[in-house]
Amino acid sequence: MRSHRIALIPGDGIGPNVVEAAFKVGEAVAAKEGFTLEPTYFPWSCEFYAETGAMMPEDGIETLRGFDAILLGAVGWPASVPDSVSLHGLLLPIRKAFVQYANVRPHRLLPGVEGPLKAESFDILCIRENTEGEYSGAGGRVHQGGRDEVAVETAIFTRTGVERILRYGFEQARLRSGRLASVTKSNAQKHSMVFWDEITRELAEEYSDVEVTSYHIDAMAARMVMAPQSLDVVVASNLFGDILTDLGAAIQGGLGFAASANIDPTRSGPSMFEPVHGSAPDIADKGIANPLATIWSLAMMLDHLGEGEASARVMRAMEAATRGGIGVRPGSDTTGAIADAVLNAIERD
């Protein structure tokens, strides 16, 4: 029987609850499809930081290297650990060490879910550059605390980094409708964003079967609200992609449905799958966190592992649950009840 080794990092806040719920779904569908998921739990979190002074051990990256995939719940507990510490101590090092340069986030309304827009149907795949750009961490501060304090944050754009994320976007567009939207702010950022636009045009000649449209970030934000059905594959830099995908989560009904994958397309190391709703400290341990974003992320993980039918079965089960009114509104159902609805749908499928 085929098997996949999965590193589980539940993390902080609602993370442990939603990971537990999602992994039960993973085990159930694996049993149906004739494979196994072998989990190893890692307690790396802000609580781990409080105990050890680090978000993960020094050999954390090497420990993860031997796994087929990583499923992460949430990172952050700002009341005790600054977000800049938790993010740069766990999530970003994993993304960069395993060259997970494609952050992929799907945005569509599940059956029964009402978004805030009049649009009843849209299916957007946002692809965010994930390892450089505005989140490179290059810069510093001098004269801290004084009147002449200076802070410099330098965005790093390499030809390798920009070309590979755009190429990934073109390839995904080929698999879907053949339409790609590239997002920059080249009218204001005349170096990095003009560079991005130039590489987009170069690759467009290679992918002549893909229709490419370039947008400025402000125009794209407006289009996602006013005409989301006009979009298909959207590719953007690290910062712009981060902002657009939170907007995408909002129009699809909220962060409870916001799934994501951090992909290394070369498969030289494990890819990581996570919901993007954060640790939600205000509802931690209340049992009301919506696990659907994590379950959706798990479906993306299964597809990446080559278990396409299992992934499709999970998606059908999620849709059956929301079609029945389960998990469609924040706090309307418990974490366990939503997971049980998905499990029951898998059993019936």
C-alpha positions, 0 to 999 in steps of 0.5 A: 500500500502506498504511503505518504509521510506528512509533517503536521505543525498545528501551531498556535490558537485555532491551529491545533483544532483545525489541523486535527479536524482536517487530518481526520478527513485525510485519513478517511479519504486515504482509507477509501482510496487505498493509501495511508498518511503517516503523520509526525507531529511537531509542537513548533509554535509561540508556546515552543518559543516561550519555552526554548527561545526559538520557533523551531529547533536549529535542525528543524529544516533538516528534520522536515526535509525527509517528509513528503508534505507539510500541513500547517495550522496557524502561526502567531500569538501576538500577545506574547510573541511579536508577529515579526518574530513568529513569522520570520522564525517558522513560516518564512524560513520553511518557505525559503529553505524548500524554495516553495516559490509558488503560493497558490490560493483558490478563490470561489464560492462553495455551494450554499456560501453567500459572499458579499458581492452580487457575483454568484460565480467566479473561480480565481486562482491567485499565484503569489511569488513566495520567496523574495520581493517585498518580503526578502527581509533586506534592510535595517534601522539606524539611530533607533529611538531617536529623532533621526531614526531611519528604516529601510526595507529593500524589495529584492527581485531577481530574474530567476525569481520573477521568471519562474513564478510567471512561468508557473502562472502561464502553465496554470493558465494553460491548464484552465481557461488560457487567461493570465492577469499579471499584477504590478505597479509599474507606473510608480515603481519604475525599477522592480515593477517595470522589470516584472512587466518586461519579463511578462512580455518576454514569456508571453511570446513563448506562451502565445496560446495564453491571453495576458493582461497586465493590471496595476494593483489598485485596478486589480483590487477594484476588478476583484470586487466589481467583476471577479467573474472576469478573472481566472489566473492572477499572478503577483509579487509577494506583497501584492499577492498577499493583499489580493488573496486576503481580498479574494478570501473576503469575496469568497465568504471569509477567511474560514474558506481561505486555503493555500499551498506553498509549492516547490514545483521542482519537488526537490523538497516538501511543499507546505499546505496551510489555511491563511486565516491566522491563529485567531486568538479570540476564538482559540479553544472555543471549538467554533473555528471553521476547518474548511480552509484547512480541509481545502488545503489538505485537498490541495496537498493530496493533489500535489502528492498524486492522489487526484481522486482523493483530492476530488473526493474531499472537495465533493464532500466539502461542497456537500456539507456547505450545500447542506448549510454546514459551515457556511456562516462564521460561528454557526457550527462547531469545528467538530460538526463541520468536520463530521459533515465532511466525513459523512459525505466522504462515507456516502460518496 
